[in-house]
């Protein structure tokens, strides 16, 4: 069995980058992390498919619908950075498992809720799970992905739409079981079952990120993780032979300030813009597609649900194409192109949704989802994940994810209120401002992590602050003294 000596984080990153594929135990971990994102999407969209029946079942007002549908996103605003902080301080795996427990609790509370308030409590736990899980899972994916496959992080977007379509198919199945307006309870309960299965699988097969361990100067544990994951023997170098970790961020929540300074500031602005804009446009339009479908195709539940299913199949296509698109154009340009196309689709819907022929009523929302999922829908998470070094990565994902959750909450809250107040057409036109502004920002900021040869974990010669420079100099001096 080959043996490898680990002197520092650069050895860990170099070995992972040398892999020709994401296979073996690393591949299993990669797909289990993605499965967690499937759960996040499944839990978030569980109410979407049965929103019409739920509104009738619980006799909800437009304000109650807006509060209920946006609840998980409001909660995620707080739990995104909490999850990121936990993952950067204590590791990736424990918070991921906590998120599954929270998702299970939220699903059970909502599924058996006798009142609106109890459903709201269930969505609180779902939001907490979503906030914790997403920031960490994306960081973990990045740390198991060789540099040549960076764009594959966008695969999560395809997984998201698979989850949404699964909910829609289940809704039709439950409808045919003659469960009446309780369809939504079955969808929410199924999300709890998925959470339970994933908890077991992740607890058994997940392994702590060796990149994070190495950045935290836990090289012996990093070597043990590498041995378990890659089937070769890894050992930590003697202390005197180890490469010092420079620019180490060790101040917990204070690390948040680092992503708003120096070389990280434009990266943060870009990732946050893409994240928030895509969240607003998706959760104000894409999430409500079953309701929009009713407005387009009539009140028949099966027909409207099938319409929403067709729209979201385009999301699967765009989502799984997004790694190829991201690799071809770069994440930034792909986002800009996607925002421009989404802007055009919203303008068309705004002016013509009432008068367009049936075939066009299918095509335009489908293209909206296709351009969204193939571009900015995937890229906000990937941009924030790939732009920061390991001990900042989950925390940065948490902060930028909170900004995205704010966009999601805003979209979920605003859409039903605007739709009821001014109608569907003007609502589309108002929302079209969001992708237009995002397109402009994506055109101005030029940073793209898929267009740089240096991993953020290896940006050791580009200190951003005087304190970092001092720490680097001190580490270098200590290394020279140890050599003597």
Secondary structure, 3 states (H helix, E strand, C coil): CCEEEECCHHHHHHHHHHCCCCCHHHHHHHHHHHHHHHHHHHHHHHHHHCHHHHHHHCCCCHHHHHHHHHHHHHHHHHHHHHHHHHHHHHCCHHHHHHHHHHHHHHHHHHHCCCCHHHHHHHHHHHHHHHHHHHHHHHHHHHHCCCHHHHHHHHHHHHHHHHHHHHHHHHHHHHHHCCCHHHHHHHHHHHHHHHHHHHHHHHHHHCCCCHHHHHHCCCHHHHHHHHHHHHCCEEEECCHHHCCCCCCCCCCHHHHHHHHHCCCHHHHHHHHHHHHHHHHHHHHHHHCCHHHHHHHHHCCCHHHHHHHHHHHHHHHHHHHHHHHHHHHHHCHHHHHHHHHHHHHHHHHHHHHHCCCCCHHHHHHHHHHHHHHHHHCHHHHHHHHHHHCCCHHHHHHHHHHHHHHHHHHHHHHHHHHHHHHHHHCHHHHHHHHHHHHHHHHHHHHHCCCCHHHCCCCHHHCCCCCCCHHHHHHHHHHHHHHHHHHC
